[in-house]
Every structure is written in structure tokens, then in C-alpha cells.
Amino acid sequence: MNNIWWQTRGEGNIHLVLLHGWGLNAGVWDCIREQLASQFTLHLVDLPGYGRSIGFGAMDLDAMAQCVLAQAPERAIWLGWSLGGLVASQIALTHPERVDALVTVASSPCFSAHEQEAWPGIKPTVLAGFQQQLSEDFKRTVERFLALQTLGTESARQDARKLKSVVLDAPTPSVEVLNGGLEILKSVDLRVELERLTVPFWRLYGRLDGLVPRKIAALLDVRLPHSTSVMFDKAAHAPFISHPDAFCETLVTLGHCLEKQQNPNNT
């Protein structure tokens, strides 16, 4: 079995695993890496087939989750952005004993829109279109998807350049792997499963996100009342890039809450 690329930094009492989104790699966390490493033991991961985790083909969600979990610390906060949020959610559902808390960032348990259920999201035809375009013009398709992630923010162009540089600084995922990731976004639906989640669950959103509409946060507030949602008002799909300080403050607050729960006698 191939090993995925994994880097550990920091010496905090709580472990924090960061999982990136579609088409990218762990370089997306560079802008907040040092801040978080001063508070947590930080684990940076390239998902199988992405970045430096080469030698993998397309995987379904469960296979990807099992592959990542195999190299993970015994317990950690699992944070997943976008596609990574589905991977982290799958791990929390199947191995809750390994998860101190689940944090999803600009993610949805069901990325595809379902009009009959009034569920907002990405139209399945749009995701299918990206799949078709990958084989025709790989570079342009990835660039278009990255541009969608920063639309609407005050720093949209700068943020899009950061995402593009992350892609260019590491090996490019194969079309097979990227198609597999889009298939997960198109077909996976964890809404019912997450209703039985037993670990602390924080959901972080950007109000201007065009891929995960803010209406999803309100729907899940009702559907998952034991979870906590946080909305970054001027952020889009990558709040950790556009608003790094506020994003890190939110995670540090979560870390402190968990430490108090684990050590109730310490003040």
C-alpha cells in the first residue's frame, strides 16, 4: 500500500489534522500553518492522489477516509475543507473513537442540489460538465473551479492566485483522480448519517460562498441541533485564506473548549 504525504508540526496538547479540497494539496494551509502550529500539534496531509501523495488512482469516499486514517494520530480534531470535509465526516462517522471533534469548512454533507427537496448546492449538471471538461482542457477546468472558490470577496484575485500557486507548486493530480473527487462531490449524501454523529461538530462557512450556499448552514442548524455553525460574513469558499486571523481564532477557541472538557479540574 502506498503511503500518503504527511507532515507534523507543533507541540500542542491537541492534535489537529487538516484535509484540503478538490484539486489542491496541503499547501493551501501555508497561510495559517504557523499560527496553528503554535497552538496545536498540526498534521498536514495530501489526500491520496493529490499533491505529493502520488501513486493512487480514483477512490470512493470510504477508501479515501480509510487511507488517511491509517497514518493518523490516535486521537485528533479532524478539519476538512470542501471535499476534505466529506473525508473528515466519514472518519468521524466510522471511527468516532479517533475523533475529538469534527470541523468542516465551506463543506456540505451533500454538495449536489436537490430541487425536489429544496436542498441548495451545485447543480449536478455543473459537476458533470466539469468532469467532461477535465479530459478536454485539464488546466483551464481546474483554474475555473479555483476561481469559483474566491468570487465575491474583497481579495478575490489575490486569493485565487494563492490557490493557483498551491496547485503549481506540487505534482498535478491525474485526470482519473480528479474525476473520482468530482464523483464524490456529485454523489455522496451524508445528511442522514450525520444526524447520529456523536462527536462535537463545528461547521464553518463563508457567507459569500458560491459552491456551498449559506442556506445550507441554516438548514443544518435545524437538522443537526447539537452542532455549532460559524459564518464568516465577508468570506467565500476559502475563509482561511481571505480571513486567516478570524479563522485561527475560531479554531483556538474550539481547542480551548476541548481541553476544558478533557481536563475539567484545570482552569
Contacts in CASP RR format, 6 or more apart in sequence:
PFRMAT RR
TARGET T0000
AUTHOR 0000-0000-0000
METHOD contacts of the structure
MODEL  1
MNNIWWQTRGEGNIHLVLLHGWGLNAGVWDCIREQLASQFTLHLVDLPGY
GRSIGFGAMDLDAMAQCVLAQAPERAIWLGWSLGGLVASQIALTHPERVD
ALVTVASSPCFSAHEQEAWPGIKPTVLAGFQQQLSEDFKRTVERFLALQT
LGTESARQDARKLKSVVLDAPTPSVEVLNGGLEILKSVDLRVELERLTVP
FWRLYGRLDGLVPRKIAALLDVRLPHSTSVMFDKAAHAPFISHPDAFCET
LVTLGHCLEKQQNPNNT
1 67 0 8 1.000
1 70 0 8 1.000
2 48 0 8 1.000
2 53 0 8 1.000
2 54 0 8 1.000
2 55 0 8 1.000
2 56 0 8 1.000
3 53 0 8 1.000
3 71 0 8 1.000
4 45 0 8 1.000
4 46 0 8 1.000
4 47 0 8 1.000
4 48 0 8 1.000
4 49 0 8 1.000
4 53 0 8 1.000
4 56 0 8 1.000
4 67 0 8 1.000
4 68 0 8 1.000
4 71 0 8 1.000
5 26 0 8 1.000
5 45 0 8 1.000
5 46 0 8 1.000
5 51 0 8 1.000
5 52 0 8 1.000
5 53 0 8 1.000
6 43 0 8 1.000
6 44 0 8 1.000
6 45 0 8 1.000
6 46 0 8 1.000
6 71 0 8 1.000
7 26 0 8 1.000
7 43 0 8 1.000
7 44 0 8 1.000
8 41 0 8 1.000
8 42 0 8 1.000
8 43 0 8 1.000
8 44 0 8 1.000
9 33 0 8 1.000
9 37 0 8 1.000
9 41 0 8 1.000
9 42 0 8 1.000
9 44 0 8 1.000
10 37 0 8 1.000
10 38 0 8 1.000
10 40 0 8 1.000
10 41 0 8 1.000
10 42 0 8 1.000
11 41 0 8 1.000
12 39 0 8 1.000
12 40 0 8 1.000
12 41 0 8 1.000
13 41 0 8 1.000
13 259 0 8 1.000
14 40 0 8 1.000
14 41 0 8 1.000
14 76 0 8 1.000
14 77 0 8 1.000
14 100 0 8 1.000
14 255 0 8 1.000
14 258 0 8 1.000
14 259 0 8 1.000
15 40 0 8 1.000
15 41 0 8 1.000
15 43 0 8 1.000
15 73 0 8 1.000
15 75 0 8 1.000
15 76 0 8 1.000
15 77 0 8 1.000
15 100 0 8 1.000
16 36 0 8 1.000
16 40 0 8 1.000
16 41 0 8 1.000
16 42 0 8 1.000
16 43 0 8 1.000
16 76 0 8 1.000
16 77 0 8 1.000
16 79 0 8 1.000
16 251 0 8 1.000
17 43 0 8 1.000
17 45 0 8 1.000
17 68 0 8 1.000
17 72 0 8 1.000
17 73 0 8 1.000
17 76 0 8 1.000
17 77 0 8 1.000
17 78 0 8 1.000
17 79 0 8 1.000
17 88 0 8 1.000
18 26 0 8 1.000
18 29 0 8 1.000
18 36 0 8 1.000
18 42 0 8 1.000
18 43 0 8 1.000
18 44 0 8 1.000
18 45 0 8 1.000
18 79 0 8 1.000
18 80 0 8 1.000
18 81 0 8 1.000
19 45 0 8 1.000
19 47 0 8 1.000
19 68 0 8 1.000
19 78 0 8 1.000
19 79 0 8 1.000
19 80 0 8 1.000
19 81 0 8 1.000
19 84 0 8 1.000
19 85 0 8 1.000
19 87 0 8 1.000
19 88 0 8 1.000
20 26 0 8 1.000
20 27 0 8 1.000
20 28 0 8 1.000
20 29 0 8 1.000
20 45 0 8 1.000
20 46 0 8 1.000
20 47 0 8 1.000
20 50 0 8 1.000
20 80 0 8 1.000
20 81 0 8 1.000
20 82 0 8 1.000
20 83 0 8 1.000
20 84 0 8 1.000
21 28 0 8 1.000
21 47 0 8 1.000
21 80 0 8 1.000
21 81 0 8 1.000
21 82 0 8 1.000
21 83 0 8 1.000
21 84 0 8 1.000
21 85 0 8 1.000
22 82 0 8 1.000
22 83 0 8 1.000
22 145 0 8 1.000
22 178 0 8 1.000
22 181 0 8 1.000
22 182 0 8 1.000
22 185 0 8 1.000
23 50 0 8 1.000
23 142 0 8 1.000
23 145 0 8 1.000
23 167 0 8 1.000
23 173 0 8 1.000
23 178 0 8 1.000
24 50 0 8 1.000
24 163 0 8 1.000
24 166 0 8 1.000
24 167 0 8 1.000
25 46 0 8 1.000
25 47 0 8 1.000
25 50 0 8 1.000
25 51 0 8 1.000
25 52 0 8 1.000
25 166 0 8 1.000
25 167 0 8 1.000
25 170 0 8 1.000
26 44 0 8 1.000
26 45 0 8 1.000
26 46 0 8 1.000
26 51 0 8 1.000
27 44 0 8 1.000
27 166 0 8 1.000
27 169 0 8 1.000
27 170 0 8 1.000
28 81 0 8 1.000
28 163 0 8 1.000
28 166 0 8 1.000
28 238 0 8 1.000
28 240 0 8 1.000
28 241 0 8 1.000
29 36 0 8 1.000
29 44 0 8 1.000
29 240 0 8 1.000
30 166 0 8 1.000
31 162 0 8 1.000
31 240 0 8 1.000
31 241 0 8 1.000
31 244 0 8 1.000
32 240 0 8 1.000
32 244 0 8 1.000
32 247 0 8 1.000
32 248 0 8 1.000
33 42 0 8 1.000
33 44 0 8 1.000
35 244 0 8 1.000
35 245 0 8 1.000
35 248 0 8 1.000
36 42 0 8 1.000
36 248 0 8 1.000
36 251 0 8 1.000
39 248 0 8 1.000
39 251 0 8 1.000
39 252 0 8 1.000
39 255 0 8 1.000
40 77 0 8 1.000
40 251 0 8 1.000
40 255 0 8 1.000
41 73 0 8 1.000
43 72 0 8 1.000
43 73 0 8 1.000
43 76 0 8 1.000
45 53 0 8 1.000
45 68 0 8 1.000
45 71 0 8 1.000
46 52 0 8 1.000
46 53 0 8 1.000
46 170 0 8 1.000
47 53 0 8 1.000
47 64 0 8 1.000
47 68 0 8 1.000
47 83 0 8 1.000
47 84 0 8 1.000
47 87 0 8 1.000
48 56 0 8 1.000
48 57 0 8 1.000
48 59 0 8 1.000
48 64 0 8 1.000
48 67 0 8 1.000
48 68 0 8 1.000
48 177 0 8 1.000
49 55 0 8 1.000
49 56 0 8 1.000
49 57 0 8 1.000
49 173 0 8 1.000
49 174 0 8 1.000
49 177 0 8 1.000
50 173 0 8 1.000
50 177 0 8 1.000
51 170 0 8 1.000
51 171 0 8 1.000
51 172 0 8 1.000
51 173 0 8 1.000
52 170 0 8 1.000
52 171 0 8 1.000
54 171 0 8 1.000
56 67 0 8 1.000
56 177 0 8 1.000
57 174 0 8 1.000
57 176 0 8 1.000
57 177 0 8 1.000
58 176 0 8 1.000
58 177 0 8 1.000
58 179 0 8 1.000
58 180 0 8 1.000
58 181 0 8 1.000
58 183 0 8 1.000
59 67 0 8 1.000
59 180 0 8 1.000
60 183 0 8 1.000
60 184 0 8 1.000
61 86 0 8 1.000
61 87 0 8 1.000
61 90 0 8 1.000
61 184 0 8 1.000
61 188 0 8 1.000
62 90 0 8 1.000
62 94 0 8 1.000
64 87 0 8 1.000
64 90 0 8 1.000
64 184 0 8 1.000
65 87 0 8 1.000
65 90 0 8 1.000
65 91 0 8 1.000
65 94 0 8 1.000
68 87 0 8 1.000
68 91 0 8 1.000
69 91 0 8 1.000
69 95 0 8 1.000
69 98 0 8 1.000
72 91 0 8 1.000
72 98 0 8 1.000
74 98 0 8 1.000
75 97 0 8 1.000
75 98 0 8 1.000
75 99 0 8 1.000
75 100 0 8 1.000
76 98 0 8 1.000
76 99 0 8 1.000
76 100 0 8 1.000
77 99 0 8 1.000
77 100 0 8 1.000
77 101 0 8 1.000
77 102 0 8 1.000
77 103 0 8 1.000
77 254 0 8 1.000
77 255 0 8 1.000
77 258 0 8 1.000
78 88 0 8 1.000
78 91 0 8 1.000
78 92 0 8 1.000
78 99 0 8 1.000
78 101 0 8 1.000
78 102 0 8 1.000
78 103 0 8 1.000
79 85 0 8 1.000
79 88 0 8 1.000
79 103 0 8 1.000
79 104 0 8 1.000
79 105 0 8 1.000
79 251 0 8 1.000
80 87 0 8 1.000
80 88 0 8 1.000
80 103 0 8 1.000
80 104 0 8 1.000
80 105 0 8 1.000
80 107 0 8 1.000
81 104 0 8 1.000
81 105 0 8 1.000
81 106 0 8 1.000
81 107 0 8 1.000
81 238 0 8 1.000
81 240 0 8 1.000
82 105 0 8 1.000
82 106 0 8 1.000
82 107 0 8 1.000
82 149 0 8 1.000
82 211 0 8 1.000
82 212 0 8 1.000
82 237 0 8 1.000
83 107 0 8 1.000
83 181 0 8 1.000
83 184 0 8 1.000
83 185 0 8 1.000
84 107 0 8 1.000
85 104 0 8 1.000
85 105 0 8 1.000
85 107 0 8 1.000
86 107 0 8 1.000
86 109 0 8 1.000
86 111 0 8 1.000
86 184 0 8 1.000
86 185 0 8 1.000
86 188 0 8 1.000
86 190 0 8 1.000
88 102 0 8 1.000
88 103 0 8 1.000
88 104 0 8 1.000
89 102 0 8 1.000
89 104 0 8 1.000
89 107 0 8 1.000
89 109 0 8 1.000
89 190 0 8 1.000
89 194 0 8 1.000
90 190 0 8 1.000
91 98 0 8 1.000
91 99 0 8 1.000
92 99 0 8 1.000
92 102 0 8 1.000
92 197 0 8 1.000
92 199 0 8 1.000
92 201 0 8 1.000
93 190 0 8 1.000
93 193 0 8 1.000
93 194 0 8 1.000
93 196 0 8 1.000
93 197 0 8 1.000
96 197 0 8 1.000
96 198 0 8 1.000
96 199 0 8 1.000
99 199 0 8 1.000
100 199 0 8 1.000
100 200 0 8 1.000
100 258 0 8 1.000
100 262 0 8 1.000
101 199 0 8 1.000
101 200 0 8 1.000
101 201 0 8 1.000
101 202 0 8 1.000
101 254 0 8 1.000
101 255 0 8 1.000
101 258 0 8 1.000
102 197 0 8 1.000
102 199 0 8 1.000
102 200 0 8 1.000
102 201 0 8 1.000
102 202 0 8 1.000
103 201 0 8 1.000
103 202 0 8 1.000
103 203 0 8 1.000
103 204 0 8 1.000
103 251 0 8 1.000
103 254 0 8 1.000
104 201 0 8 1.000
104 202 0 8 1.000
104 203 0 8 1.000
104 204 0 8 1.000
105 204 0 8 1.000
105 239 0 8 1.000
105 240 0 8 1.000
106 204 0 8 1.000
106 205 0 8 1.000
106 206 0 8 1.000
106 209 0 8 1.000
106 211 0 8 1.000
106 212 0 8 1.000
106 236 0 8 1.000
106 237 0 8 1.000
106 238 0 8 1.000
106 239 0 8 1.000
107 203 0 8 1.000
107 212 0 8 1.000
108 121 0 8 1.000
108 212 0 8 1.000
108 216 0 8 1.000
109 188 0 8 1.000
109 189 0 8 1.000
109 190 0 8 1.000
109 191 0 8 1.000
109 193 0 8 1.000
109 194 0 8 1.000
109 220 0 8 1.000
110 119 0 8 1.000
110 121 0 8 1.000
110 188 0 8 1.000
110 189 0 8 1.000
110 190 0 8 1.000
110 191 0 8 1.000
111 121 0 8 1.000
111 122 0 8 1.000
111 127 0 8 1.000
111 185 0 8 1.000
111 186 0 8 1.000
111 188 0 8 1.000
111 211 0 8 1.000
111 212 0 8 1.000
112 121 0 8 1.000
112 122 0 8 1.000
112 123 0 8 1.000
112 124 0 8 1.000
112 127 0 8 1.000
112 185 0 8 1.000
112 186 0 8 1.000
112 187 0 8 1.000
112 189 0 8 1.000
113 119 0 8 1.000
113 120 0 8 1.000
113 121 0 8 1.000
113 122 0 8 1.000
113 123 0 8 1.000
113 124 0 8 1.000
119 219 0 8 1.000
120 213 0 8 1.000
120 215 0 8 1.000
120 216 0 8 1.000
120 219 0 8 1.000
121 211 0 8 1.000
121 212 0 8 1.000
121 213 0 8 1.000
121 216 0 8 1.000
122 185 0 8 1.000
122 211 0 8 1.000
124 186 0 8 1.000
127 182 0 8 1.000
127 185 0 8 1.000
127 186 0 8 1.000
128 186 0 8 1.000
130 141 0 8 1.000
130 144 0 8 1.000
130 145 0 8 1.000
130 182 0 8 1.000
131 179 0 8 1.000
131 182 0 8 1.000
131 183 0 8 1.000
131 186 0 8 1.000
133 140 0 8 1.000
133 141 0 8 1.000
133 144 0 8 1.000
134 141 0 8 1.000
134 175 0 8 1.000
134 178 0 8 1.000
134 179 0 8 1.000
134 182 0 8 1.000
135 175 0 8 1.000
138 172 0 8 1.000
138 175 0 8 1.000
138 178 0 8 1.000
142 167 0 8 1.000
142 178 0 8 1.000
143 164 0 8 1.000
146 160 0 8 1.000
146 163 0 8 1.000
146 164 0 8 1.000
146 167 0 8 1.000
147 160 0 8 1.000
148 210 0 8 1.000
148 211 0 8 1.000
148 237 0 8 1.000
149 159 0 8 1.000
149 160 0 8 1.000
149 163 0 8 1.000
149 211 0 8 1.000
149 236 0 8 1.000
149 237 0 8 1.000
149 238 0 8 1.000
150 156 0 8 1.000
150 157 0 8 1.000
150 159 0 8 1.000
150 160 0 8 1.000
150 163 0 8 1.000
150 236 0 8 1.000
150 237 0 8 1.000
150 238 0 8 1.000
150 241 0 8 1.000
150 242 0 8 1.000
151 208 0 8 1.000
151 210 0 8 1.000
151 236 0 8 1.000
152 208 0 8 1.000
152 236 0 8 1.000
153 159 0 8 1.000
153 208 0 8 1.000
153 234 0 8 1.000
153 235 0 8 1.000
153 236 0 8 1.000
153 242 0 8 1.000
154 234 0 8 1.000
154 242 0 8 1.000
155 242 0 8 1.000
156 236 0 8 1.000
159 236 0 8 1.000
159 238 0 8 1.000
159 241 0 8 1.000
159 242 0 8 1.000
162 241 0 8 1.000
163 238 0 8 1.000
163 241 0 8 1.000
191 223 0 8 1.000
194 201 0 8 1.000
194 224 0 8 1.000
195 223 0 8 1.000
195 224 0 8 1.000
197 224 0 8 1.000
197 226 0 8 1.000
197 227 0 8 1.000
200 228 0 8 1.000
200 254 0 8 1.000
200 257 0 8 1.000
200 258 0 8 1.000
201 224 0 8 1.000
201 226 0 8 1.000
201 227 0 8 1.000
201 228 0 8 1.000
202 227 0 8 1.000
202 228 0 8 1.000
202 229 0 8 1.000
202 230 0 8 1.000
202 250 0 8 1.000
202 254 0 8 1.000
203 217 0 8 1.000
203 220 0 8 1.000
203 224 0 8 1.000
203 227 0 8 1.000
203 228 0 8 1.000
203 229 0 8 1.000
203 230 0 8 1.000
204 229 0 8 1.000
204 230 0 8 1.000
204 232 0 8 1.000
204 239 0 8 1.000
204 247 0 8 1.000
204 250 0 8 1.000
205 212 0 8 1.000
205 214 0 8 1.000
205 216 0 8 1.000
205 217 0 8 1.000
205 229 0 8 1.000
205 230 0 8 1.000
205 231 0 8 1.000
205 232 0 8 1.000
205 239 0 8 1.000
206 212 0 8 1.000
206 214 0 8 1.000
206 231 0 8 1.000
206 232 0 8 1.000
206 233 0 8 1.000
206 235 0 8 1.000
206 236 0 8 1.000
206 237 0 8 1.000
206 239 0 8 1.000
207 214 0 8 1.000
207 231 0 8 1.000
207 232 0 8 1.000
207 233 0 8 1.000
207 234 0 8 1.000
207 235 0 8 1.000
208 234 0 8 1.000
208 235 0 8 1.000
208 236 0 8 1.000
209 235 0 8 1.000
209 236 0 8 1.000
209 237 0 8 1.000
210 236 0 8 1.000
210 237 0 8 1.000
211 237 0 8 1.000
212 237 0 8 1.000
214 231 0 8 1.000
217 229 0 8 1.000
217 231 0 8 1.000
220 227 0 8 1.000
220 229 0 8 1.000
221 227 0 8 1.000
221 229 0 8 1.000
230 250 0 8 1.000
232 239 0 8 1.000
232 242 0 8 1.000
232 243 0 8 1.000
232 246 0 8 1.000
232 247 0 8 1.000
234 242 0 8 1.000
234 243 0 8 1.000
235 242 0 8 1.000
235 243 0 8 1.000
236 242 0 8 1.000
239 246 0 8 1.000
239 247 0 8 1.000
240 247 0 8 1.000
240 248 0 8 1.000
259 266 0 8 1.000
260 266 0 8 1.000
END
